[in-house]
Amino acid sequence: MFSTKKMYVFISILVILICGCSDTPKTQKEIPHLEGGLFELKFEIPDAKLKSNERVPIKTSLQNLTDEKLTIEHASVMAFIYVYDLKGNVVKINPDAILSIAVEKTINPSEIYEPGTELPPDQQRSISLSGPGEYILQAKSELRLKGIIENQYIPYTVVSKPILVEVY
């Protein structure tokens, strides 16, 4: 019979052999966490004072801020417009409240944007706000980038600067 000490040593060696002898390198690359600085999302409205229920034009555009060529691998770049109250809460969409809409700009897949290139503005879009008060508007765009790591798509989110608007 094995003593308890010999049994412990035997099991320890067996565990080390099974778990610790893997020299196989990981083949899956980690997706890097990309922070701001690759693109700037510009979001514009003509005036910060808006009449309730009046449609006003909005414009979004995306600019490459890096010194490198970046490829956006996505059939369309969506810039979603978010509406917040002054406390930072997202305003719920209902018939008596603010409406938020999606702005879609179609670009050619695999199109390469040189450093400093600004994508053309999206098609003319408009937004209508209802209910008097002050609100914060902000655009957010989800992209898939290629070229940072070979043959791998990287998700990237870019957010515009907030705009304070008054609805009367």
Secondary structure as GFF3:
##gff-version 3
##sequence-region A 1 168
A	DSSP	alpha_helix	4	19	.	.	.	ID=ss1
A	DSSP	beta_strand	39	44	.	.	.	ID=ss2
A	DSSP	beta_strand	49	50	.	.	.	ID=ss3
A	DSSP	beta_strand	55	64	.	.	.	ID=ss4
A	DSSP	beta_strand	70	72	.	.	.	ID=ss5
A	DSSP	beta_strand	76	84	.	.	.	ID=ss6
A	DSSP	beta_strand	102	106	.	.	.	ID=ss7
A	DSSP	beta_strand	112	113	.	.	.	ID=ss8
A	DSSP	beta_strand	125	128	.	.	.	ID=ss9
A	DSSP	beta_strand	133	146	.	.	.	ID=ss10
A	DSSP	beta_strand	153	159	.	.	.	ID=ss11
A	DSSP	beta_strand	163	167	.	.	.	ID=ss12
###
